[in-house]
Amino acid sequence: MKITPEKGSSRRGSDMIKISSIVPDMDLPVKPRADKTKDHNATRKGAKLPSPPKQRDYAKEKQLAIEKSVDRISGLREERDSGALGEEIIKLAQALILCTLPYRPTKERQIVRTARLSDGSKLTVTFSAALNNIEMPFGADRDLMAWLFDKAINSETSFVPIRSANEYFRETGKSRSGDRVKDLAGRLRRLSGLVIGIERPRENSSQTIVLPMIAASHLPHSLTLRLQSENTGQTSLPGLENPFGIQLEERFFQDIKRHHVVIPRKLWLELQGNKGGAILKDILTFFVYRCYSAQRESVIPWSGLKEQFPQDDSNPGRLKQNVKKAVKQLRILWPEVMIDVLKEGVWVAKASTQLLADDPTRRRVRRLDLPSAN
């Protein structure tokens, strides 16, 4: 009996149906035509099979990143030798160089940091998240904080206008994107709820200051909306009379004016993109300050560094690794620096030549950790 294939099926498909009906237990491998063509092409003379994906060499990538970072620091060294590096500076709060914010998001509402000053006394800083449902600042929030402090100190006013997100990105060497605008809004919100307590010892007493960092802020719900309104020449959103900005608490502002540290702006910008993240930046900035203000030989013990820069990862040796990287880069930038990594800690002494020459007109002074005359 002649079997007629169904409509739409091929002659080969019809034959396979007939065979399987006659020998039902016979297992017929059926391959799509595309696979057969692929196998045929792969076995042709001279044909090459696709190579497997290469496995990443993380050690090599890490070494290349370190080499690039060293090259960039070497470039800064050339600018320092020519006198160009110190032309632009950024003024950072001393207390926030000595005692740092968390490096990762945390649910903690209060964090205490302590640091030993060059005269042997201890500085204690307590960070508190004071607003409901707003987290403690962390990570790159320190960059925004430094930018706000520098603008306030240079303008000699505790009010820092926020004209646009573009202003911040331009002055901190970052490219603008939608995600970064969103992140900036979150950083401003976290900083707006930060309360800082600072305790400084004196010879026969101690000085304590507990203040919100930001007394008041006036910010739009969306910084993207602010970017749109800046093109119209408006200084604020329609219906609001006050300009956008951050009002630093006045006594806190006076404290950072009196106790601040200057470093080259180009170095600060370079450290933001440094391999190693915020902790390496904090350590190197601290060493710049510590070596700049050194008046005598001393050793910073590892226990003290662990208090200042607590680790939140599982690698106990990470701190020493970052300290060695920071010392290496600082020696390249500042060959006259007196610093070394010892078994007991980090040794520092007075350098023969300062990274930044003292300049009273710019309020750069050698002893940045002395009590104010006021």
One Martini backbone bead per residue (centre of mass of N, CA, C, O) as a GRO file, in nm:
protein
  374
    1MET     BB    1   0.096   0.036   0.023
    2LYS     BB    2   0.056   0.366  -0.034
    3ILE     BB    3   0.217   0.639   0.116
    4THR     BB    4   0.107   0.957   0.197
    5PRO     BB    5   0.221   1.245   0.265
    6GLU     BB    6   0.187   1.497   0.442
    7LYS     BB    7   0.124   1.810   0.453
    8GLY     BB    8   0.449   1.968   0.471
    9SER     BB    9   0.617   1.720   0.432
   10SER     BB   10   0.879   1.526   0.374
   11ARG     BB   11   1.004   1.250   0.228
   12ARG     BB   12   1.195   1.174   0.464
   13GLY     BB   13   0.982   1.186   0.686
   14SER     BB   14   0.805   0.959   0.564
   15ASP     BB   15   1.013   0.728   0.576
   16MET     BB   16   1.055   0.736   0.886
   17ILE     BB   17   0.768   0.655   0.957
   18LYS     BB   18   0.772   0.377   0.820
   19ILE     BB   19   1.010   0.244   0.972
   20SER     BB   20   0.900   0.284   1.265
   21SER     BB   21   0.646   0.104   1.211
   22ILE     BB   22   0.810  -0.160   1.155
   23VAL     BB   23   1.054  -0.064   1.371
   24PRO     BB   24   0.989   0.040   1.684
   25ASP     BB   25   1.288  -0.018   1.840
   26MET     BB   26   1.423   0.180   1.660
   27ASP     BB   27   1.693   0.410   1.692
   28LEU     BB   28   1.669   0.736   1.552
   29PRO     BB   29   1.883   0.967   1.456
   30VAL     BB   30   1.797   1.316   1.464
   31LYS     BB   31   1.924   1.586   1.269
   32PRO     BB   32   1.970   1.881   1.199
   33ARG     BB   33   2.084   2.046   0.925
   34ALA     BB   34   2.265   2.252   1.067
   35ASP     BB   35   2.452   2.044   1.212
   36LYS     BB   36   2.550   1.899   0.958
   37THR     BB   37   2.683   2.145   0.829
   38LYS     BB   38   2.876   2.213   1.062
   39ASP     BB   39   3.030   1.941   1.060
   40HIS     BB   40   3.121   1.959   0.766
   41ASN     BB   41   3.281   2.228   0.789
   42ALA     BB   42   3.473   2.134   1.028
   43THR     BB   43   3.597   1.880   0.841
   44ARG     BB   44   3.726   2.041   0.654
   45LYS     BB   45   3.988   2.133   0.491
   46GLY     BB   46   4.130   2.383   0.705
   47ALA     BB   47   3.943   2.396   0.928
   48LYS     BB   48   3.841   2.589   1.222
   49LEU     BB   49   3.803   2.575   1.543
   50PRO     BB   50   3.679   2.721   1.802
   51SER     BB   51   3.811   2.888   2.052
   52PRO     BB   52   3.845   2.902   2.365
   53PRO     BB   53   3.809   3.087   2.624
   54LYS     BB   54   3.997   3.296   2.795
   55GLN     BB   55   4.166   3.309   3.080
   56ARG     BB   56   4.197   3.510   3.335
   57ASP     BB   57   4.469   3.727   3.448
   58TYR     BB   58   4.474   3.865   3.750
   59ALA     BB   59   4.772   3.919   3.810
   60LYS     BB   60   4.826   4.086   3.554
   61GLU     BB   61   4.610   4.301   3.594
   62LYS     BB   62   4.721   4.404   3.863
   63GLN     BB   63   5.003   4.486   3.759
   64LEU     BB   64   4.906   4.691   3.546
   65ALA     BB   65   4.759   4.879   3.742
   66ILE     BB   66   5.008   4.952   3.909
   67GLU     BB   67   5.177   5.069   3.676
   68LYS     BB   68   4.980   5.296   3.602
   69SER     BB   69   4.982   5.434   3.877
   70VAL     BB   70   5.286   5.493   3.878
   71ASP     BB   71   5.287   5.665   3.621
   72ARG     BB   72   5.101   5.889   3.731
   73ILE     BB   73   5.280   5.966   3.972
   74SER     BB   74   5.526   6.040   3.798
   75GLY     BB   75   5.384   6.278   3.661
   76LEU     BB   76   5.350   6.438   3.925
   77ARG     BB   77   5.650   6.464   3.984
   78GLU     BB   78   5.717   6.645   3.742
   79GLU     BB   79   5.527   6.874   3.835
   80ARG     BB   80   5.664   6.926   4.101
   81ASP     BB   81   5.948   7.001   3.986
   82SER     BB   82   5.812   7.248   3.812
   83GLY     BB   83   5.563   7.372   4.014
   84ALA     BB   84   5.259   7.277   3.929
   85LEU     BB   85   5.130   7.104   4.162
   86GLY     BB   86   5.098   7.352   4.387
   87GLU     BB   87   4.888   7.553   4.259
   88GLU     BB   88   4.670   7.337   4.334
   89ILE     BB   89   4.438   7.297   4.603
   90ILE     BB   90   4.312   7.101   4.883
   91LYS     BB   91   4.087   7.122   5.161
   92LEU     BB   92   4.102   6.918   5.448
   93ALA     BB   93   3.977   6.760   5.705
   94GLN     BB   94   4.150   6.642   5.964
   95ALA     BB   95   3.950   6.443   6.105
   96LEU     BB   96   3.887   6.289   5.813
   97ILE     BB   97   4.179   6.174   5.790
   98LEU     BB   98   4.213   6.030   6.068
   99CYS     BB   99   3.891   5.975   6.048
  100THR     BB  100   3.684   5.742   5.894
  101LEU     BB  101   3.469   5.629   5.694
  102PRO     BB  102   3.307   5.400   5.567
  103TYR     BB  103   3.342   5.168   5.283
  104ARG     BB  104   3.058   5.048   5.340
  105PRO     BB  105   2.764   4.958   5.382
  106THR     BB  106   2.562   5.032   5.684
  107LYS     BB  107   2.356   4.974   5.982
  108GLU     BB  108   2.496   5.160   6.141
  109ARG     BB  109   2.449   5.456   6.363
  110GLN     BB  110   2.747   5.419   6.499
  111ILE     BB  111   3.091   5.550   6.480
  112VAL     BB  112   3.425   5.489   6.606
  113ARG     BB  113   3.725   5.690   6.595
  114THR     BB  114   4.087   5.665   6.625
  115ALA     BB  115   4.382   5.885   6.674
  116ARG     BB  116   4.725   5.956   6.650
  117LEU     BB  117   4.917   6.206   6.711
  118SER     BB  118   5.235   6.346   6.688
  119ASP     BB  119   5.223   6.411   7.019
  120GLY     BB  120   5.049   6.135   7.128
  121SER     BB  121   4.771   6.205   7.103
  122LYS     BB  122   4.410   6.172   7.092
  123LEU     BB  123   4.162   6.127   6.844
  124THR     BB  124   3.800   6.157   6.845
  125VAL     BB  125   3.541   6.011   6.631
  126THR     BB  126   3.183   6.052   6.587
  127PHE     BB  127   2.946   5.879   6.396
  128SER     BB  128   2.606   5.984   6.300
  129ALA     BB  129   2.277   5.879   6.222
  130ALA     BB  130   1.993   6.107   6.252
  131LEU     BB  131   1.809   6.010   6.023
  132ASN     BB  132   1.544   5.861   5.911
  133ASN     BB  133   1.622   5.622   5.674
  134ILE     BB  134   1.935   5.709   5.687
  135GLU     BB  135   2.237   5.641   5.609
  136MET     BB  136   2.553   5.603   5.634
  137PRO     BB  137   2.817   5.717   5.519
  138PHE     BB  138   3.019   5.611   5.225
  139GLY     BB  139   3.286   5.590   5.054
  140ALA     BB  140   3.248   5.836   4.805
  141ASP     BB  141   3.130   6.049   5.004
  142ARG     BB  142   3.409   6.180   5.073
  143ASP     BB  143   3.435   6.348   4.811
  144LEU     BB  144   3.196   6.537   4.860
  145MET     BB  145   3.290   6.642   5.131
  146ALA     BB  146   3.557   6.767   5.035
  147TRP     BB  147   3.429   6.963   4.831
  148LEU     BB  148   3.260   7.125   5.033
  149PHE     BB  149   3.490   7.219   5.221
  150ASP     BB  150   3.667   7.363   5.013
  151LYS     BB  151   3.456   7.574   4.925
  152ALA     BB  152   3.412   7.697   5.204
  153ILE     BB  153   3.702   7.782   5.276
  154ASN     BB  154   3.760   7.957   5.019
  155SER     BB  155   3.488   8.144   5.062
  156GLU     BB  156   3.429   8.198   5.371
  157THR     BB  157   3.163   8.007   5.379
  158SER     BB  158   2.895   7.793   5.494
  159PHE     BB  159   2.781   7.828   5.205
  160VAL     BB  160   2.696   7.584   4.946
  161PRO     BB  161   2.642   7.591   4.629
  162ILE     BB  162   2.416   7.406   4.402
  163ARG     BB  163   2.402   7.440   4.069
  164SER     BB  164   2.518   7.149   3.976
  165ALA     BB  165   2.624   6.842   3.886
  166ASN     BB  166   2.840   6.933   3.683
  167GLU     BB  167   3.024   7.082   3.879
  168TYR     BB  168   3.118   6.835   4.037
  169PHE     BB  169   3.225   6.660   3.803
  170ARG     BB  170   3.430   6.862   3.693
  171GLU     BB  171   3.595   6.913   3.977
  172THR     BB  172   3.640   6.572   4.005
  173GLY     BB  173   3.682   6.418   3.721
  174LYS     BB  174   3.388   6.343   3.623
  175SER     BB  175   3.156   6.183   3.449
  176ARG     BB  176   2.842   6.215   3.319
  177SER     BB  177   2.546   6.042   3.444
  178GLY     BB  178   2.258   5.911   3.543
  179ASP     BB  179   2.375   5.741   3.779
  180ARG     BB  180   2.547   5.973   3.907
  181VAL     BB  181   2.318   6.161   3.973
  182LYS     BB  182   2.176   5.963   4.161
  183ASP     BB  183   2.416   5.924   4.356
  184LEU     BB  184   2.444   6.220   4.444
  185ALA     BB  185   2.173   6.240   4.585
  186GLY     BB  186   2.238   6.019   4.797
  187ARG     BB  187   2.488   6.157   4.922
  188LEU     BB  188   2.350   6.415   5.019
  189ARG     BB  189   2.149   6.270   5.204
  190ARG     BB  190   2.353   6.134   5.395
  191LEU     BB  191   2.505   6.396   5.484
  192SER     BB  192   2.251   6.545   5.608
  193GLY     BB  193   2.253   6.313   5.864
  194LEU     BB  194   2.532   6.397   5.982
  195VAL     BB  195   2.703   6.340   6.291
  196ILE     BB  196   2.978   6.507   6.467
  197GLY     BB  197   3.229   6.398   6.699
  198ILE     BB  198   3.492   6.590   6.868
  199GLU     BB  199   3.802   6.490   7.040
  200ARG     BB  200   4.043   6.702   7.203
  201PRO     BB  201   4.332   6.714   7.348
  202ARG     BB  202   4.490   6.861   7.627
  203GLU     BB  203   4.706   6.925   7.867
  204ASN     BB  204   4.447   6.994   8.098
  205SER     BB  205   4.238   6.896   7.873
  206SER     BB  206   3.930   6.898   7.672
  207GLN     BB  207   3.787   6.901   7.340
  208THR     BB  208   3.437   6.936   7.248
  209ILE     BB  209   3.243   6.841   6.947
  210VAL     BB  210   2.881   6.838   6.867
  211LEU     BB  211   2.771   6.811   6.527
  212PRO     BB  212   2.625   6.892   6.255
  213MET     BB  213   2.739   6.924   5.945
  214ILE     BB  214   2.441   6.994   5.849
  215ALA     BB  215   2.204   7.236   5.910
  216ALA     BB  216   2.116   7.279   5.597
  217SER     BB  217   1.899   7.201   5.310
  218HIS     BB  218   1.851   7.276   4.944
  219LEU     BB  219   1.688   7.035   4.748
  220PRO     BB  220   1.598   6.862   4.498
  221HIS     BB  221   1.452   6.567   4.415
  222SER     BB  222   1.594   6.631   4.128
  223LEU     BB  223   1.892   6.682   3.961
  224THR     BB  224   1.778   6.677   3.676
  225LEU     BB  225   1.588   6.916   3.713
  226ARG     BB  226   1.814   7.112   3.778
  227LEU     BB  227   1.953   7.091   3.500
  228GLN     BB  228   1.714   7.213   3.346
  229SER     BB  229   1.691   7.495   3.506
  230GLU     BB  230   1.979   7.618   3.442
  231ASN     BB  231   1.910   7.705   3.139
  232THR     BB  232   1.699   7.945   3.246
  233GLY     BB  233   1.845   8.106   3.501
  234GLN     BB  234   1.769   7.973   3.751
  235THR     BB  235   1.814   7.945   4.117
  236SER     BB  236   1.537   7.787   4.130
  237LEU     BB  237   1.256   7.667   4.184
  238PRO     BB  238   0.949   7.721   4.135
  239GLY     BB  239   0.847   7.904   4.435
  240LEU     BB  240   1.154   7.935   4.524
  241GLU     BB  241   1.381   8.158   4.679
  242ASN     BB  242   1.599   7.979   4.756
  243PRO     BB  243   1.889   7.852   4.706
  244PHE     BB  244   2.079   7.601   4.629
  245GLY     BB  245   2.215   7.405   4.910
  246ILE     BB  246   2.468   7.409   5.173
  247GLN     BB  247   2.456   7.429   5.535
  248LEU     BB  248   2.690   7.466   5.747
  249GLU     BB  249   2.781   7.438   6.048
  250GLU     BB  250   2.938   7.691   6.196
  251ARG     BB  251   3.124   7.545   6.406
  252PHE     BB  252   3.222   7.334   6.206
  253PHE     BB  253   3.344   7.532   6.005
  254GLN     BB  254   3.553   7.653   6.203
  255ASP     BB  255   3.703   7.385   6.252
  256ILE     BB  256   3.797   7.330   5.953
  257LYS     BB  257   3.953   7.595   5.926
  258ARG     BB  258   4.155   7.536   6.167
  259HIS     BB  259   4.147   7.206   6.076
  260HIS     BB  260   4.352   7.159   5.805
  261VAL     BB  261   4.447   7.002   5.489
  262VAL     BB  262   4.692   7.012   5.234
  263ILE     BB  263   4.668   6.916   4.888
  264PRO     BB  264   4.704   6.831   4.586
  265ARG     BB  265   4.462   6.823   4.353
  266LYS     BB  266   4.583   6.611   4.158
  267LEU     BB  267   4.619   6.396   4.369
  268TRP     BB  268   4.324   6.367   4.454
  269LEU     BB  269   4.221   6.288   4.171
  270GLU     BB  270   4.402   6.038   4.136
  271LEU     BB  271   4.296   5.877   4.392
  272GLN     BB  272   4.003   5.819   4.286
  273GLY     BB  273   4.140   5.609   4.052
  274ASN     BB  274   4.269   5.413   4.237
  275LYS     BB  275   4.400   5.119   4.300
  276GLY     BB  276   4.196   5.023   4.601
  277GLY     BB  277   4.040   5.268   4.673
  278ALA     BB  278   3.951   5.439   4.955
  279ILE     BB  279   4.171   5.327   5.149
  280LEU     BB  280   4.422   5.410   4.989
  281LYS     BB  281   4.353   5.710   4.988
  282ASP     BB  282   4.350   5.752   5.295
  283ILE     BB  283   4.640   5.659   5.354
  284LEU     BB  284   4.795   5.854   5.171
  285THR     BB  285   4.679   6.114   5.287
  286PHE     BB  286   4.779   6.066   5.574
  287PHE     BB  287   5.085   6.057   5.501
  288VAL     BB  288   5.105   6.339   5.395
  289TYR     BB  289   5.027   6.472   5.659
  290ARG     BB  290   5.230   6.330   5.855
  291CYS     BB  291   5.489   6.424   5.700
  292TYR     BB  292   5.429   6.730   5.697
  293SER     BB  293   5.400   6.751   6.035
  294ALA     BB  294   5.665   6.651   6.106
  295GLN     BB  295   5.922   6.693   6.383
  296ARG     BB  296   5.970   6.384   6.446
  297GLU     BB  297   6.048   6.082   6.529
  298SER     BB  298   5.826   5.799   6.440
  299VAL     BB  299   5.581   5.535   6.522
  300ILE     BB  300   5.319   5.373   6.360
  301PRO     BB  301   5.123   5.150   6.467
  302TRP     BB  302   4.928   4.894   6.363
  303SER     BB  303   4.705   4.936   6.572
  304GLY     BB  304   4.648   5.231   6.490
  305LEU     BB  305   4.575   5.177   6.191
  306LYS     BB  306   4.333   4.986   6.254
  307GLU     BB  307   4.164   5.208   6.389
  308GLN     BB  308   4.152   5.403   6.140
  309PHE     BB  309   4.152   5.134   5.920
  310PRO     BB  310   3.917   4.937   5.910
  311GLN     BB  311   3.835   4.615   5.819
  312ASP     BB  312   3.571   4.462   5.583
  313ASP     BB  313   3.736   4.203   5.535
  314SER     BB  314   3.895   3.870   5.520
  315ASN     BB  315   4.178   4.018   5.491
  316PRO     BB  316   4.434   4.080   5.718
  317GLY     BB  317   4.659   4.190   5.491
  318ARG     BB  318   4.541   4.448   5.347
  319LEU     BB  319   4.664   4.683   5.500
  320LYS     BB  320   4.964   4.629   5.435
  321GLN     BB  321   4.933   4.646   5.132
  322ASN     BB  322   4.832   4.944   5.123
  323VAL     BB  323   5.069   5.070   5.271
  324LYS     BB  324   5.290   4.989   5.066
  325LYS     BB  325   5.165   5.137   4.826
  326ALA     BB  326   5.162   5.421   4.950
  327VAL     BB  327   5.466   5.445   5.004
  328LYS     BB  328   5.561   5.406   4.715
  329GLN     BB  329   5.409   5.651   4.590
  330LEU     BB  330   5.524   5.870   4.780
  331ARG     BB  331   5.825   5.833   4.696
  332ILE     BB  332   5.785   5.919   4.406
  333LEU     BB  333   5.659   6.204   4.459
  334TRP     BB  334   5.848   6.219   4.747
  335PRO     BB  335   6.183   6.169   4.788
  336GLU     BB  336   6.222   6.330   5.078
  337VAL     BB  337   6.078   6.135   5.231
  338MET     BB  338   6.019   5.998   5.573
  339ILE     BB  339   5.953   5.657   5.507
  340ASP     BB  340   5.860   5.331   5.660
  341VAL     BB  341   5.834   4.979   5.672
  342LEU     BB  342   5.774   4.794   5.960
  343LYS     BB  343   5.711   4.560   6.194
  344GLU     BB  344   5.570   4.779   6.396
  345GLY     BB  345   5.530   4.985   6.139
  346VAL     BB  346   5.540   5.336   6.069
  347TRP     BB  347   5.798   5.539   5.969
  348VAL     BB  348   5.859   5.885   6.067
  349ALA     BB  349   5.994   6.204   5.943
  350LYS     BB  350   6.162   6.475   5.869
  351ALA     BB  351   6.172   6.653   5.590
  352SER     BB  352   6.377   6.845   5.389
  353THR     BB  353   6.126   6.858   5.185
  354GLN     BB  354   5.833   6.971   5.087
  355LEU     BB  355   5.568   6.905   4.898
  356LEU     BB  356   5.466   7.179   5.021
  357ALA     BB  357   5.517   7.489   5.044
  358ASP     BB  358   5.512   7.728   5.248
  359ASP     BB  359   5.199   7.945   5.256
  360PRO     BB  360   5.036   8.190   5.415
  361THR     BB  361   4.849   8.299   5.183
  362ARG     BB  362   4.726   7.980   5.178
  363ARG     BB  363   4.733   7.843   5.460
  364ARG     BB  364   5.019   7.709   5.479
  365VAL     BB  365   5.132   7.482   5.727
  366ARG     BB  366   5.323   7.269   5.907
  367ARG     BB  367   5.155   7.278   6.184
  368LEU     BB  368   4.839   7.117   6.181
  369ASP     BB  369   4.817   7.000   6.507
  370LEU     BB  370   4.791   7.254   6.649
  371PRO     BB  371   4.663   7.454   6.856
  372SER     BB  372   4.479   7.713   6.866
  373ALA     BB  373   4.487   8.040   6.981
  374ASN     BB  374   4.160   8.023   7.026
   0.00000   0.00000   0.00000
